[in-house]
C-alpha cells in the first residue's frame, strides 16, 4: 500500500492470492478439458459448441449485474459469497446423469455465477492495495500459477491410462470448494459507504468521459483481436504440422511469460504510466498476430510470438487494473470492474469468436492479419485519448 497511517492494516496478500489461485486453477481445468468431458458424455460437436458458448454469453450480463447488486447492498461481500456458493452448487449437479436439457440449464447456472464473482473480487483486492495498486501483479500472478498447475496436473490425471476424462468433475469440485473457502476468508479493506443516488450519478458521469469511453473501446477491441487465438490457435497449429505436444508447449510458454511480467509489474508501473504500458501492450499484440499470420511454419518465431503474451495479456491486464482504479475509485470500482469484464471478455469475446469463424473461411492467416489491424486500432485509441491526455491520479 501507499503512505498510510500506522493503524492501517497490512495487505492480506496470502488470502487475496489464494482466491486468484483457485479461481484460475478452475479455469485451467475447464478451458482446455471441459469440451472433452462433454464429448465423453455423448454430446456432438453442435451441442458442445452451444454449451461452451454460454461461457462467453454469460460474461456479457453477469459481471455488471452482480457488481451493480453488490454496489447497492449494505453488505456487498455477501454477494461474493453467494456467487461462489452458487457456482459450486451448480457444478456439483454435473455429477448427476443429466440429459441435454439438464446439462444446458446447469451449464448456464454455473457460467453465470462463476463469471459474476471475479470483478467484485478485483475491487476487493484494489481496496486493500489502495495507493499501492502497482503491487497488483504480485497477487494476480498466483492465478496464472494455479492455471498452469492444473493444466499440467489434470492433463496427466485424466489420461485414459489413468483416471480418464470422466473423472474431471470430481477433480474440479475440490478446486471450486477452494474458491468458496477463499471467498469466505476475504473481505473489503474497509466497510463500503452506503449507496447513494449521488454516487450512481457520479458513476454514470464518469462512464461518459471521453477517456473512459476510449479505455473501454480499447479493451473491447483487444478481446476481439484475441478471437482467432482463443478459438482456433490449436487448429491453426495442427494445420501447419505441429504435433499435440508441441502445441502444449506453445500454449504454456505464453502463460509462463505472463507470470514473469506479473512479478515485475510493480517496478514497471513505478517507472511508466499505466496508459503508456497499455499502448505498448496493444502494439505488441498487433505485432504478435501479424507474425503468427506470416510465419506459422517457423517454430522459433512462433515461440517468440507466444512470449509476447507477457505484454499483450499480462501487462495489458495489469495496466487495465491501474486505470480502473483511477477512473472508478472507492465503491465505484466494483461497478467499473463489472463493465470492464462484461464489455471486454463478454461482448468482445463473443464478437471475436464469431468474427474469427467468419474470417477463418479465408484462411488462418487472414484471421490473424485482421486481429493485427484491430489491435493496432486499439493502440491508436489509447495513444490519442489516454497517452496524449494524461489521466489524473485522483
GUDREN-449420 format. One record per residue (C-alpha): residue number from 0; residue in one letter; x, y, z. Coordinates in nm, 4 decimals. Each point is the difference from the previous one (the first is absolute). Layout:
<sites>
{NUM "a" {X Y Z}}
...
</sites>
This chain:
<sites>
{0 "x" {0.0000 0.0000 0.0000}}
{1 "x" {0.0990 0.3597 -0.0340}}
{2 "x" {0.0514 0.2410 0.2842}}
{3 "x" {-0.2330 -0.0995 0.2766}}
{4 "x" {-0.0460 0.0551 0.3631}}
{5 "x" {0.1625 -0.2319 0.2485}}
{6 "x" {-0.3411 -0.1422 0.0888}}
{7 "x" {-0.0752 -0.1009 -0.3580}}
{8 "x" {-0.0162 -0.3789 -0.0409}}
{9 "x" {0.2576 -0.1784 -0.2068}}
{10 "x" {-0.0995 -0.1389 -0.3389}}
{11 "x" {-0.1170 -0.3629 0.0498}}
{12 "x" {0.2068 -0.1191 -0.2947}}
{13 "x" {-0.0354 -0.3722 0.0694}}
{14 "x" {-0.3791 0.0116 0.0326}}
{15 "x" {-0.0428 0.2146 -0.3102}}
{16 "x" {0.2422 -0.2142 -0.2016}}
{17 "x" {-0.1795 -0.3196 0.1001}}
{18 "x" {-0.3197 0.1144 -0.1711}}
{19 "x" {0.1802 0.0680 -0.3280}}
{20 "x" {0.1781 -0.3350 0.0290}}
{21 "x" {-0.3184 -0.2059 0.0406}}
{22 "x" {-0.2062 0.2095 -0.2423}}
{23 "x" {0.2451 -0.0313 -0.2887}}
{24 "x" {0.0894 -0.3587 0.0958}}
{25 "x" {-0.3645 -0.0808 -0.0710}}
{26 "x" {0.0373 0.1625 -0.3406}}
{27 "x" {0.3138 -0.2074 -0.0548}}
{28 "x" {-0.2238 -0.3069 0.0074}}
{29 "x" {-0.3089 0.1483 -0.1626}}
{30 "x" {0.1454 0.1826 -0.3002}}
{31 "x" {0.2084 -0.2757 -0.1624}}
{32 "x" {-0.1788 -0.3146 0.1236}}
{33 "x" {-0.3710 0.0650 0.0533}}
{34 "x" {-0.0947 -0.0498 -0.3655}}
{35 "x" {0.1750 -0.3392 0.0166}}
{36 "x" {-0.2116 -0.0886 0.3035}}
{37 "x" {-0.3198 0.1015 -0.1781}}
{38 "x" {0.1023 -0.2122 -0.2959}}
{39 "x" {0.0508 -0.2960 0.2354}}
{40 "x" {-0.3630 0.0416 0.1071}}
{41 "x" {-0.1131 -0.0588 -0.3565}}
{42 "x" {-0.0542 0.3573 -0.1175}}
{43 "x" {0.0691 0.0904 -0.3602}}
{44 "x" {0.1984 0.2960 -0.1295}}
{45 "x" {-0.3064 0.2216 -0.0430}}
{46 "x" {-0.1259 -0.0642 0.3541}}
{47 "x" {0.3462 0.0538 0.1468}}
{48 "x" {0.0416 0.3297 -0.1840}}
{49 "x" {-0.3358 0.1221 0.1340}}
{50 "x" {0.0912 -0.0920 0.3578}}
{51 "x" {0.3476 0.1516 -0.0210}}
{52 "x" {-0.1397 0.3204 -0.1519}}
{53 "x" {-0.1822 0.0588 0.3283}}
{54 "x" {0.3383 0.0774 0.1563}}
{55 "x" {0.0381 0.3139 -0.2109}}
{56 "x" {-0.3693 0.0836 -0.0225}}
{57 "x" {-0.0433 0.0202 0.3775}}
{58 "x" {0.3011 0.2282 0.0236}}
{59 "x" {-0.2013 0.2654 -0.1804}}
{60 "x" {-0.2557 0.0252 0.2802}}
{61 "x" {0.1151 -0.1579 0.3253}}
{62 "x" {0.3078 0.2127 0.0919}}
{63 "x" {-0.1754 0.3371 -0.0266}}
{64 "x" {-0.3239 -0.1299 0.1537}}
{65 "x" {0.1764 -0.1580 0.2975}}
{66 "x" {0.2220 0.2990 0.0722}}
{67 "x" {-0.3008 0.2327 -0.0281}}
{68 "x" {-0.1891 -0.2079 0.2552}}
{69 "x" {0.3057 -0.0072 0.2266}}
{70 "x" {0.0479 0.3760 -0.0320}}
{71 "x" {-0.3584 0.0600 0.1123}}
{72 "x" {0.0163 -0.2450 0.2927}}
{73 "x" {0.0680 0.0963 0.3591}}
{74 "x" {0.2285 -0.3068 0.0304}}
{75 "x" {0.1497 -0.0466 -0.3494}}
{76 "x" {0.2349 -0.2817 0.1075}}
{77 "x" {-0.3038 -0.2271 0.0288}}
{78 "x" {-0.0445 0.0166 -0.3769}}
{79 "x" {0.3496 -0.1402 -0.0461}}
{80 "x" {-0.0809 -0.2860 0.2372}}
{81 "x" {-0.3315 -0.0645 -0.1734}}
{82 "x" {0.1559 -0.0055 -0.3472}}
{83 "x" {0.2717 -0.2455 0.1017}}
{84 "x" {-0.2520 -0.2238 0.1807}}
{85 "x" {-0.2317 -0.0022 -0.3029}}
{86 "x" {0.2904 -0.0877 -0.2306}}
{87 "x" {0.0987 -0.2934 0.2221}}
{88 "x" {-0.3585 -0.1171 0.0405}}
{89 "x" {-0.0761 0.0158 -0.3714}}
{90 "x" {0.3209 -0.1788 -0.0912}}
{91 "x" {-0.0736 -0.2838 0.2439}}
{92 "x" {-0.3120 -0.0761 -0.2080}}
{93 "x" {0.2257 -0.1144 -0.2852}}
{94 "x" {0.0513 -0.3174 0.2036}}
{95 "x" {-0.3630 -0.0928 -0.0735}}
{96 "x" {-0.0975 -0.1979 -0.3147}}
{97 "x" {-0.1512 0.3034 -0.1717}}
{98 "x" {-0.1365 0.0070 -0.3548}}
{99 "x" {0.0769 0.2808 -0.2443}}
{100 "x" {-0.2617 0.2415 0.1368}}
{101 "x" {0.1219 -0.0564 0.3554}}
{102 "x" {0.3605 0.0523 -0.1015}}
{103 "x" {-0.0955 0.3267 -0.1702}}
{104 "x" {-0.1775 0.1286 0.3127}}
{105 "x" {0.2856 -0.0979 0.2325}}
{106 "x" {0.2603 0.1429 -0.2369}}
{107 "x" {-0.1911 0.3276 -0.0188}}
{108 "x" {-0.0204 0.0261 0.3777}}
{109 "x" {0.3655 -0.0857 0.0541}}
{110 "x" {0.1331 0.2377 -0.2660}}
{111 "x" {-0.2231 0.2842 0.1185}}
{112 "x" {0.1074 -0.0331 0.3634}}
{113 "x" {0.3680 -0.0633 -0.0676}}
{114 "x" {0.0391 0.2899 -0.2400}}
{115 "x" {-0.1754 0.2312 0.2461}}
{116 "x" {0.2437 -0.0124 0.2908}}
{117 "x" {0.3425 0.0994 -0.1297}}
{118 "x" {-0.0758 0.3691 -0.0707}}
{119 "x" {-0.1204 0.0407 0.3585}}
{120 "x" {0.3109 -0.1707 0.1332}}
{121 "x" {0.2222 0.2252 -0.2111}}
{122 "x" {-0.1657 0.2895 0.1798}}
{123 "x" {0.0709 -0.1643 0.3365}}
{124 "x" {0.3671 -0.0390 -0.0937}}
{125 "x" {0.0254 0.3619 -0.1075}}
{126 "x" {-0.1646 0.1153 0.3234}}
{127 "x" {0.2884 -0.1621 0.1905}}
{128 "x" {0.2745 0.1267 -0.2301}}
{129 "x" {-0.1206 0.3590 0.0005}}
{130 "x" {0.2720 0.2311 -0.1286}}
{131 "x" {0.2303 -0.3002 -0.0521}}
{132 "x" {-0.2022 -0.1458 -0.2853}}
{133 "x" {0.3323 -0.0601 -0.1785}}
{134 "x" {0.0332 -0.3101 0.2224}}
{135 "x" {-0.3037 -0.1583 -0.1641}}
{136 "x" {0.2158 -0.2220 -0.2219}}
{137 "x" {0.1651 -0.1693 0.2995}}
{138 "x" {-0.3450 -0.1173 0.1114}}
{139 "x" {-0.1541 -0.0717 -0.3405}}
{140 "x" {0.2986 -0.2136 -0.1039}}
{141 "x" {-0.1286 -0.2810 0.2217}}
{142 "x" {-0.2939 -0.0339 -0.2343}}
{143 "x" {0.2356 -0.0794 -0.2866}}
{144 "x" {0.1914 -0.2430 0.2210}}
{145 "x" {-0.3226 -0.1773 0.0928}}
{146 "x" {-0.0986 -0.0202 -0.3664}}
{147 "x" {0.3274 -0.1666 -0.1010}}
{148 "x" {0.0011 -0.2401 0.2963}}
{149 "x" {-0.3459 -0.1294 -0.0863}}
{150 "x" {0.0500 -0.0073 -0.3779}}
{151 "x" {0.3062 -0.2199 0.0479}}
{152 "x" {-0.1239 -0.2070 0.2941}}
{153 "x" {-0.3528 -0.0661 -0.1212}}
{154 "x" {0.1220 -0.0684 -0.3533}}
{155 "x" {0.2114 -0.2818 0.1434}}
{156 "x" {-0.2761 -0.1340 0.2276}}
{157 "x" {-0.2830 -0.0115 -0.2560}}
{158 "x" {0.2089 -0.1943 -0.2487}}
{159 "x" {-0.1858 -0.3174 -0.1013}}
{160 "x" {0.2823 -0.2073 0.1482}}
{161 "x" {-0.0751 0.1497 0.3409}}
{162 "x" {-0.3332 0.1459 0.1239}}
{163 "x" {-0.1504 0.0927 -0.3352}}
{164 "x" {-0.1808 0.3212 -0.0936}}
{165 "x" {-0.3165 -0.1188 0.1755}}
{166 "x" {0.1696 0.0786 0.3324}}
{167 "x" {0.0332 0.3693 -0.0855}}
{168 "x" {-0.3025 0.1254 0.2022}}
{169 "x" {0.1204 -0.1873 0.3083}}
{170 "x" {0.3461 0.1540 -0.0398}}
{171 "x" {-0.1393 0.3505 -0.0468}}
{172 "x" {-0.2374 -0.0017 0.2987}}
{173 "x" {0.2765 0.0383 0.2642}}
{174 "x" {0.1482 0.2883 -0.1981}}
{175 "x" {-0.3391 0.1734 -0.0161}}
{176 "x" {-0.0391 -0.0608 0.3730}}
{177 "x" {0.3331 0.1808 0.0374}}
{178 "x" {-0.1491 0.2998 -0.1841}}
{179 "x" {-0.2898 0.0153 0.2462}}
{180 "x" {0.2265 -0.0542 0.3002}}
{181 "x" {0.2297 0.2807 -0.1081}}
{182 "x" {-0.2964 0.2317 -0.0614}}
{183 "x" {-0.1219 -0.0618 0.3556}}
{184 "x" {0.3449 0.0916 0.1368}}
{185 "x" {0.0254 0.3281 -0.1907}}
{186 "x" {-0.1702 0.3331 0.0578}}
{187 "x" {0.0235 0.3628 -0.1094}}
{188 "x" {0.2767 0.2092 0.1547}}
{189 "x" {-0.2674 0.2231 0.1531}}
{190 "x" {-0.3769 0.0016 0.0147}}
{191 "x" {-0.1301 0.1591 -0.3228}}
{192 "x" {-0.2170 0.3064 0.0405}}
{193 "x" {-0.3754 -0.0454 -0.0449}}
{194 "x" {-0.1154 0.0452 -0.3600}}
{195 "x" {-0.1355 0.3419 -0.0928}}
{196 "x" {-0.1762 0.1484 -0.3012}}
{197 "x" {0.2848 0.2490 -0.0227}}
{198 "x" {0.2476 -0.2873 -0.0253}}
{199 "x" {-0.1995 -0.1580 -0.2835}}
{200 "x" {-0.0064 0.3319 -0.1844}}
{201 "x" {0.3768 0.0372 0.0482}}
{202 "x" {0.0591 -0.3461 -0.1413}}
{203 "x" {-0.2105 0.0717 -0.3083}}
{204 "x" {0.1721 0.3327 -0.0524}}
{205 "x" {0.3383 -0.1708 0.0112}}
{206 "x" {-0.1162 -0.2540 -0.2573}}
{207 "x" {-0.0702 0.2871 -0.2382}}
{208 "x" {0.3509 0.1478 0.0230}}
{209 "x" {0.1856 -0.0261 -0.3350}}
{210 "x" {0.3080 -0.1654 0.1537}}
{211 "x" {-0.2180 -0.2608 0.1744}}
{212 "x" {-0.1879 -0.0716 -0.3230}}
{213 "x" {0.3353 -0.0332 -0.1772}}
{214 "x" {0.1269 -0.2409 0.2648}}
{215 "x" {-0.3035 -0.2271 -0.0274}}
{216 "x" {0.0126 0.0162 -0.3810}}
{217 "x" {0.3644 -0.1089 0.0071}}
{218 "x" {-0.0789 -0.2818 0.2458}}
{219 "x" {-0.2807 -0.1213 -0.2264}}
{220 "x" {0.2179 0.0074 -0.3127}}
{221 "x" {0.2811 -0.1788 0.1835}}
{222 "x" {-0.2257 -0.2921 0.0857}}
{223 "x" {-0.1310 -0.0090 -0.3578}}
{224 "x" {0.3577 -0.0228 -0.1271}}
{225 "x" {0.0545 -0.3093 0.2170}}
{226 "x" {-0.2942 -0.1758 -0.1694}}
{227 "x" {0.1947 -0.2094 -0.2528}}
{228 "x" {0.2568 -0.0901 0.2657}}
{229 "x" {-0.2453 -0.1219 0.2637}}
{230 "x" {-0.2275 -0.1717 -0.2513}}
{231 "x" {0.2251 -0.1526 -0.2650}}
{232 "x" {0.3662 0.0207 0.1041}}
{233 "x" {0.0351 -0.3746 0.0647}}
{234 "x" {-0.1740 -0.0754 -0.3299}}
{235 "x" {0.2291 0.2495 -0.1726}}
{236 "x" {0.3056 -0.1750 0.1415}}
{237 "x" {-0.1340 -0.3403 -0.1040}}
{238 "x" {-0.0521 0.1257 -0.3539}}
{239 "x" {0.3686 0.0908 -0.0100}}
{240 "x" {0.1224 -0.3350 0.1268}}
{241 "x" {0.0600 0.0655 0.3687}}
{242 "x" {-0.0564 -0.3131 0.2144}}
{243 "x" {-0.2179 0.0237 0.3106}}
{244 "x" {0.2980 0.0030 0.2360}}
{245 "x" {0.1530 0.2980 -0.1812}}
{246 "x" {-0.3330 0.1795 0.0083}}
{247 "x" {-0.0026 -0.0429 0.3776}}
{248 "x" {0.3473 0.1510 0.0218}}
{249 "x" {-0.1058 0.3038 -0.2033}}
{250 "x" {-0.3027 0.0553 0.2220}}
{251 "x" {0.2066 -0.0405 0.3168}}
{252 "x" {0.2825 0.2386 -0.0881}}
{253 "x" {-0.2512 0.2810 -0.0351}}
{254 "x" {-0.1385 -0.0525 0.3500}}
{255 "x" {0.3516 -0.0349 0.1458}}
{256 "x" {0.0946 0.3318 -0.1574}}
{257 "x" {-0.3178 0.1496 0.1451}}
{258 "x" {0.1093 -0.1152 0.3463}}
{259 "x" {0.3341 0.1728 -0.0468}}
{260 "x" {-0.1540 0.3363 -0.0794}}
{261 "x" {-0.2366 -0.0172 0.2987}}
{262 "x" {0.3012 -0.0425 0.2290}}
{263 "x" {0.1640 0.3188 -0.1316}}
{264 "x" {-0.3211 0.2001 -0.0505}}
{265 "x" {0.0582 0.2189 0.3065}}
{266 "x" {0.3370 0.1111 -0.1392}}
{267 "x" {-0.1535 0.0692 -0.3402}}
{268 "x" {-0.2709 0.2285 0.1380}}
{269 "x" {0.2402 0.1861 0.2249}}
{270 "x" {0.1886 0.0996 -0.3148}}
{271 "x" {-0.2673 0.0316 -0.2706}}
{272 "x" {-0.3588 0.1201 0.0047}}
{273 "x" {-0.2686 -0.2661 -0.0420}}
{274 "x" {-0.1386 0.1621 -0.3163}}
{275 "x" {0.3406 -0.0253 -0.1695}}
{276 "x" {0.0359 -0.3638 0.1107}}
{277 "x" {-0.3454 -0.0674 -0.1409}}
{278 "x" {0.0967 0.1456 -0.3380}}
{279 "x" {0.3231 -0.2028 -0.0162}}
{280 "x" {-0.1951 -0.3142 0.0887}}
{281 "x" {-0.2403 0.0612 -0.2876}}
{282 "x" {0.2805 0.0706 -0.2459}}
{283 "x" {0.1626 -0.3278 0.1023}}
{284 "x" {-0.3322 -0.1770 -0.0639}}
{285 "x" {-0.0137 0.1478 -0.3485}}
{286 "x" {0.3508 -0.1278 -0.0737}}
{287 "x" {-0.0809 -0.3386 0.1546}}
{288 "x" {-0.3025 -0.0647 -0.2213}}
{289 "x" {0.1819 0.1254 -0.3100}}
{290 "x" {0.2940 -0.2333 0.0629}}
{291 "x" {-0.2343 -0.2908 0.0778}}
{292 "x" {-0.1711 0.0508 -0.3341}}
{293 "x" {0.3223 0.0419 -0.1986}}
{294 "x" {0.2309 -0.2651 0.1482}}
{295 "x" {-0.2090 -0.2934 0.1284}}
{296 "x" {0.2585 -0.2565 -0.1146}}
{297 "x" {0.2923 0.1651 0.1771}}
{298 "x" {0.0174 -0.1542 0.3484}}
{299 "x" {0.2503 0.2475 0.1558}}
{300 "x" {-0.2041 0.2952 -0.1255}}
{301 "x" {-0.3201 -0.1533 0.1349}}
{302 "x" {0.1625 -0.0470 0.3412}}
{303 "x" {0.1066 0.3643 0.0019}}
{304 "x" {-0.3522 0.1028 -0.0989}}
{305 "x" {-0.1425 -0.2008 0.2889}}
{306 "x" {0.2456 0.1582 0.2429}}
{307 "x" {-0.1548 0.3398 -0.0758}}
{308 "x" {-0.3028 -0.1288 0.1930}}
{309 "x" {0.1847 0.1528 0.2940}}
{310 "x" {-0.0748 0.3412 -0.1497}}
{311 "x" {-0.3242 -0.0318 -0.1917}}
{312 "x" {-0.1777 -0.1882 0.2784}}
{313 "x" {0.1993 0.0332 0.3231}}
{314 "x" {0.1051 0.3644 -0.0314}}
{315 "x" {-0.3318 0.0945 -0.1619}}
{316 "x" {-0.2005 -0.1477 0.2863}}
{317 "x" {0.2171 0.1511 0.2714}}
{318 "x" {-0.0176 0.3424 -0.1673}}
{319 "x" {-0.3771 -0.0285 -0.0382}}
{320 "x" {-0.0357 -0.0595 0.3745}}
{321 "x" {0.2086 0.3116 0.0684}}
{322 "x" {-0.2196 0.2119 -0.2256}}
{323 "x" {-0.3236 -0.1382 0.1433}}
{324 "x" {0.1122 0.1175 0.3451}}
{325 "x" {0.0501 0.3508 -0.1372}}
{326 "x" {-0.3235 0.0098 -0.1968}}
{327 "x" {-0.2163 -0.1592 0.2713}}
{328 "x" {0.1433 0.0529 0.3493}}
{329 "x" {-0.1492 -0.1363 0.3204}}
{330 "x" {-0.3383 -0.1668 -0.0102}}
{331 "x" {-0.0373 0.0693 -0.3744}}
{332 "x" {0.2899 -0.2320 -0.0808}}
{333 "x" {-0.2023 -0.3204 0.0217}}
{334 "x" {-0.2601 0.1421 -0.2368}}
{335 "x" {0.2750 0.1124 -0.2372}}
{336 "x" {0.1560 -0.3456 0.0131}}
{337 "x" {-0.3350 -0.1490 -0.0973}}
{338 "x" {-0.0293 0.2236 -0.3044}}
{339 "x" {0.3599 -0.0808 -0.0962}}
{340 "x" {-0.0482 -0.3777 0.0203}}
{341 "x" {-0.3412 0.0044 -0.1651}}
{342 "x" {0.1091 0.2176 -0.2905}}
{343 "x" {0.3426 -0.1527 -0.0621}}
{344 "x" {-0.0214 -0.3683 0.0929}}
{345 "x" {-0.3745 -0.0160 -0.0651}}
{346 "x" {-0.0974 0.2003 -0.3056}}
{347 "x" {0.3580 0.0082 -0.1290}}
{348 "x" {0.0428 -0.3748 0.0491}}
{349 "x" {-0.3195 -0.0873 -0.1866}}
{350 "x" {0.0742 0.2498 -0.2785}}
{351 "x" {0.3569 -0.1257 -0.0350}}
{352 "x" {-0.1068 -0.3643 -0.0207}}
{353 "x" {-0.2726 0.0724 -0.2567}}
{354 "x" {0.2268 0.2213 -0.2107}}
{355 "x" {0.2761 -0.2600 0.0117}}
{356 "x" {-0.2426 -0.2641 -0.1239}}
{357 "x" {-0.0968 0.2139 -0.2972}}
{358 "x" {0.3566 0.0982 -0.0885}}
{359 "x" {0.1318 -0.3549 0.0394}}
{360 "x" {-0.1742 -0.0931 -0.3247}}
{361 "x" {0.2675 0.2073 -0.1756}}
{362 "x" {0.2833 -0.1661 0.1933}}
{363 "x" {0.1597 0.0302 0.3398}}
{364 "x" {0.2477 0.2581 -0.1224}}
{365 "x" {-0.2817 0.2331 -0.1040}}
{366 "x" {-0.1610 -0.0250 0.3430}}
{367 "x" {0.3258 0.0851 0.1785}}
{368 "x" {0.0701 0.2892 -0.2397}}
{369 "x" {-0.3404 0.1438 0.0926}}
{370 "x" {0.0855 -0.0449 0.3680}}
{371 "x" {0.3232 0.1910 -0.0527}}
{372 "x" {-0.1902 0.2933 -0.1482}}
{373 "x" {-0.2584 -0.0029 0.2802}}
{374 "x" {0.2715 0.0029 0.2687}}
{375 "x" {0.1756 0.2862 -0.1808}}
{376 "x" {-0.3261 0.1947 -0.0066}}
{377 "x" {-0.0341 -0.0520 0.3754}}
{378 "x" {0.3562 0.1262 0.0520}}
{379 "x" {-0.0780 0.3130 -0.2017}}
{380 "x" {-0.3068 0.0671 0.2150}}
{381 "x" {0.2069 -0.0303 0.3185}}
{382 "x" {0.2698 0.2290 -0.1398}}
{383 "x" {-0.2494 0.2656 -0.1082}}
{384 "x" {-0.2258 0.0115 0.3081}}
{385 "x" {0.2125 -0.1350 0.2845}}
{386 "x" {0.3728 0.0462 -0.0681}}
{387 "x" {-0.0301 0.3469 -0.1542}}
{388 "x" {-0.2459 0.1057 0.2718}}
{389 "x" {0.1471 -0.1185 0.3335}}
{390 "x" {-0.2541 -0.1357 0.2446}}
{391 "x" {-0.0231 0.1687 0.3387}}
{392 "x" {0.0947 -0.2356 0.2802}}
{393 "x" {-0.2868 0.1100 0.2194}}
</sites>
